Amino acid sequence: MSLTDKIQSSLSRTLSDFKEQYGFNELGLAVSGGSDSLAMLYLCKEWAELNKVTLKCVTVDHQLRKEALMEAKTVAAHCSELGIKHDIVKWTHKDNFNGNLSDLARSARYRLINEWRKDIKYVLIGHTQNDQIETFLMNLKRGSGIDGLKGMAAVSKRPEGYFILRPLLNTKRESLKQFLRVRNIEWLSDPSNSNEEFERIVQRKTWELLKSKGFSESRIELAAQHMQRAHHALNQMLPIHFNQIGKQELTDLFLQYDGFFSLADEFQVRLISAIVMWNVSSQYRPRFKAVLNVLKQVKSKKTAVLGGTVFYHHDGQIRITTELKFIQNISVECKSKNAWRDIWVVKKEIKEAYVSAIGIEGNKQLSRTQKSMMPYRSRVIQPGIFIKEKLICAPTIDSECANYLSFCGIKFIDFLMSH
């Protein structure tokens, strides 16, 4: 069997396994025009025709290089030749970036894919074995633990609700280039792939050095698999521990102080990290050092804040709620099916009203009885229904208007079980 036949056979098996597991009949493909994603496009086309799966393709123009739009149009030409619907989406931004440009571009890319996909639940990304190794080395350099060294998953769920599938994680980049050469298909080369200002490029060159010293792709993959098993085993225990020492009321969580600190350190770290991720709907774990600081503060019975999440002591328990400033500017019209924070959905409309956090000013309008329902920090982040500046209803505090909103978010225990 030739190399190209082996690649086609391997990808076909992977996609067929995905289809059997998830039952899709439509797939999105994110294609930049580089060798990895372009090879994926052509490989998927052959499999999709045999398996009656509709393909739709998107290219993100990050508008960081003047050639980017022309490159996106080149991908469009490939798709036209293959009979695949293609769209170009653009990242609109200012040039004065705050933060890591690679991270910002990646976040924008996934957000734009989500806006583009409509009803498509599964989107293919052309990450290869090389990307997996580079990710491993980058995280090793950062001092990552199990979660960082387990590498990228073949299937991952985005916070927006769709799934990323990576069918090429066991395929080398050079093999994909060879597939394209045999087919006489030209791929695009991004000049940033040789720019050592980007950490991934540094690790790409580091890997070449390590290979000359006897390191192999298979051994790195094996190490990542060991980490994946450990990650899975540890995370399986989190729902069990939470059921023993914790509970949820509305959107607040409670942890028994003694029970929580009787857990092994690793479970304490994982629970705090999971709480922050769940509370602010983040896919990314908070920094380890920041989590340790929260643990130190909470153990000393002091208030701690991390990533929009407040940890404080109340009635002998650790109570966790959302930081007001993290949500105070979020509001939706009080119209049927509108969801505030994707947690509270409107069940009864009120003309000219909107839903927002009760906040400091809304709290002043609550009665003494209403204020006694819960502590201040948790009270001000509850949903309130306003007309202009007047608070007319606090559904989670006042039982008389409880039927105006309904909880539609993910319960913390379900979040733990899905991760």
N, C-alpha and C positions, 0 to 999 in steps of 0.2 A: 504494500500500500504506500503510495507517495505521501510526502509531507502534507500537501494540500488536502489530500483525501483524509488523512488522519485528523487534520484540523476541522474539516467539515463534519466528520463522523463524531468527534468529541463534542463540538458545539451542538450538533443535532441531538445527541443523547442528553446533554444538559438542558436544552430548551424543551425537549419532550418530557423530561422529569419535572420541569417547572410547570408545564401545561397540565400534566397529570395531577400535580399537587394543587394548582390554583384554578384550573378550569377556564382560563381566559381564551377569548377568540379575537382579541385585539391587543396589540403591543405598541408602545411608544419607543422610539429610538432616539437617543441624544447623540448626534453626530457632529463632530467639529471639522472633520476632513483630514485629520491626522491618520496615521497608518492604523492605529488600534480601532478607532470607531468606524473608519471607512471599510476595513476588512469585516468588521462586525455587520455592517449594513449589507454587504454582498453575501456573506455567509447566511444571514438571517433570511434574506430574500428566498433562497433556495429551499430552506426548511419551511418557511411560511406557506409557500405555494403547495407543498406536499401535505401540510397539516391544516390548510384552510384557515389561516390566521391572518388578519388584516394588519398591515404595518403602517404606522404614521411616524414621520421623522421631524425632528426639530433641531435647529442650529441656533445657539446663543451667540449673538454678536455683542461682545463685551465693550465694544467701542474704545478699546485701549490701544489699538494699532490701526493705522489708516488702511491696511490691507484686509482687515477683518471682514468687512462687508463683502468684498470680492470673493474671499474664501468661502463665506456662507453661501454665496451664489453658485460657487463651484459645487458645493454639496447639493444644492438644489438641482443642478444639471444632472448629477449622478442619479438622484432620486427620480427625476423626470424620465431618464433612460430606463430605469427599473420599474416605472409605473407606480411609484410610491409617493403619496401626498407629503409635501414638505412645507414647513413654515420657518421663517426667520423671526426671532424675537430679540429685542435690543435692550441692553442694560443702560438705562438713562441715569447718569451720575454727574457729579462735579469732579474736577480733576484733583482737588485738594483732599485726598483720602486721609481719614483718621483710622489708624490701625493697620493690621497686616493685609496687604493688597490681595494676596492669594486667598486668604480666608474670606475677605469681603466679596471677591469675585465668585468663590464657590457658593457662598450663601445666596448671592444674587442669582446664580445659575439655577439652583434648586428651586428658588422662589418663582423664577420665570417659567421653569418647566411645569411647576404646579399650576400656574395661571394658564398655560398653554394646553394642558392635557385634557381638560374638560372631564369626560367620563372614563378616560383611560386610567386604569388602576395600576398598571405595571409598565415601568419604563426601564429599558435596557441601557446600561452604561458600559463603555468599552474598557474598563479597568482590567489590566493584565497581571500576570505573575510578577512582572517587573514592578508594577505599581504597588503590589502587595509587599514586596521586599523593601522598596523605598520607604513605604509607610512604617514598616517594622523598624528600620534603621533610624528614621526620624524620631519615632517615639522612644526608641532605646536611648538615643542621644539626650532626650528630654528627661530621662529617668522614669519613664512610665512603668506602671505595674502591669498586672494581668490584663486589664481592659485595653490598655494601649498596645500591648504586644500580641494580642490575639488577631490583629490585622482586620482587614475589611471582611464583612460577611458576604456570602454569595447572594443573600436576600436580606434587605433591611427595610424597615417601615419608616417613612418620613413622618414628622409631626403633623404634616398637612393631610395625612391619610392615605397617600399612595405608596407603592412599593418600588424600590430600586432593585433590579436584578443585574447581577454581574456574571455573565456566562463565560467570561474569558479569564477568570482568575488563575486557572491552571495552564494558561497558554502564554508562551514567551512572545515578547514584542517582535523579535527577529523572525519568528515563525510566521507571524501575520504579515510582515513585510515581504517575506518570501512568497506567501500566498498571493499578494497583490502583484508582485513581479511576474509570476507565472501567468496571471490574468492580464498582464500589460495595463494595469490600473495605476495611475500616478496619485500619490497622496501629497498632502500639504505638509510643509515643515514650518513649525512655529519657531522663530528665532529665539524666543525665551527659553527654549529647551536646551540652550547652551549657556544661559545666563546664571552664573553662580551666585547671584544675589538672591536666588530662590533656593530655599533649603532642599527641596526635592531634587534639584539638579546637583547639589553638592553630594547628596546621598547616592545619586545615580553613579557618580564618579567614584565614591567610596566603595560601592559594591564591586566595581571593576577591580579595585585594589584587593578587596577581600577575596574575590574569586581566584586571584593569582596566588593567594596564600592558602588555598585549599577549601574555602567556604563553597557551599553548593546551594542551589535553589531548593533542592529537596529537603535539606536539613533545616533551612529557615522555615519552610512550609511546615515541617514536622514540629518545630518549636512553637509556631503559631497555633497549630492544632492542639498541642498540650495546653496552651493558654486558653484556647476556646473551651476545652472541656472543664478546666478549672473555673472559668468565668460562668459557664452554664450551671455548674454544681453550686457555686456560691449564690448565684441569683435565684436558684430554686428554693433556697432556704429563707429568702427575705420575706415572702408572704407569710410563711409559717411564724417567723419571729414577730412580724407586725401584728398578726392576729393574737399573739400571746401578750404583747405589751402595749398595743396601740389601738386607736379607734379614729373614725372620721365623723365629724358633725358638720353639715353643710360643706363648706370648703376648707374648714380648719381641721388640722390633725392634732391628736393628743398622744403623747408617749409617757408611760410610767417612768419616772426618773430613775428609780432603783433598777427596774427591769431593763431599761435601755442600757444603763452603764454596767450591767452584769453580762451583756453580750460581748463576744470577742471583738477586739478593735476593728477588724476588717468588716464585720457586719455593721458596726456603728458608722464607719465611713460610708459604706454602701447605702445605708438607709438615709443618711443626711444627703448624700448626692442624689439619690432617687427622689427624695422629697422636693429638692430644689428643681430638678428636671420636670417633675410632674406639675409643680405649682406654677411654673412659668412656661410650660409647654416647650421645653428645650430638648433638642436631640443630644446636646453635648453635656458631658459631665462637668461640674465645676472643678476648678483647680484643686489639687490634693492639699496644697498648703492652706488654701482658703477654708477647706472643709475641716482641717485640723484646728484652725483658729476658732471655728464655730463650736467644735467639740470642747475646746478649752473654755470658752466663754459660758457655754451651756452647763458644763460640769460645775463651774463656779457660781451657777444660778444667776448669771448675768444675761442681758438681752444681746442677741447676735443677729446680724443681718447679712444675707448672702444672696446675690442674684435675684433681688425682688422678693425674698422670703425672710420673714421675721420669726425668730425662735425666742420665746420668752416663758417665764415661769408663772403659773397661775394655779392656785389651789393644789399645790404639791406636784403638779405635772408639768411637762414640757409642752407648751402649746405653740402651734405653728400656724401662721397666717400669711397673707400676702402684704407686701409693703405698699402703703397707700400711694406713694409717688410713682410706683411702677404702673399703676392702672388708672390714676386720677383723670387722665385725659381721654380715656376710652368711653365712648357713648354710642348708643344706637337708638333709632326711633322706636317708640313703643308701638310697633306694628306686629301683627301676627307672624310668627316664625322667625323674626329677627332674634339673633342670639348675642347677648352681651358676654364678651370674653370667651365665646364658644362654650359657656358653662350654664348660663341662664337664658332660656328661650321664652319669648313673649307668648303667652296663651290668651290674654285678653287685651285688646287694643285700647289705647286712650288717645284721643285726638290731641295733636300738638304736644304730646308728652314725649319724653326720652328717658332711656335707662342709663344710669351712670353710677359710679361709686357714691355712697352717701356722703363721704368726705367730711371735712371739718365743718363746713357751713351747714350741710344737711344734718349733721349730728346735733347742732344747736337747736334744730327744729323738732327733735324727738322728745317725747314726753319722758318724765322720770321713770315711769314703768318700762318704757321701751329701752331706755338706756341701761336698765338693770338686767336686760336679757343676756348681755354678753359684755366682755371687757372692751374698753375703748379701741384698742388696736384692731380687734376683730370686727368691731361694730362699724367702723368708718369705711371698711372695704366691702361691706355688704351692698348688694344692688339696691338702688333707690329709684323711684319713678318721679321725675320732675316735670313741671311745666314752668318754663323759664327758670327762676332761681328757687321756686317753691317746691319743697318736698311734699308730694301728695300721697306717697305710699312707700312703705318699706316691707316688701313681701316676705323676706326671711326673718323679720323681727315681729311684724304685726300679723297675727293669724287671720285677721279679718280680710286681708288682701293677699293672702298666701297663694290664691289661685291665679294671680296675674302673671306669675313666672313659674317655670318648671325647670328643674335641674336636668341638663342635657350633657354635662361633662363626663369625664372618665373618672370613676372612683379610684382612689389611690391603690386599693388592693388589686383592682383589675390592671392598673398600670404596672404594678410589680409582676403580676402573673404573665403579662405580655412581653416583658423584657427579660 
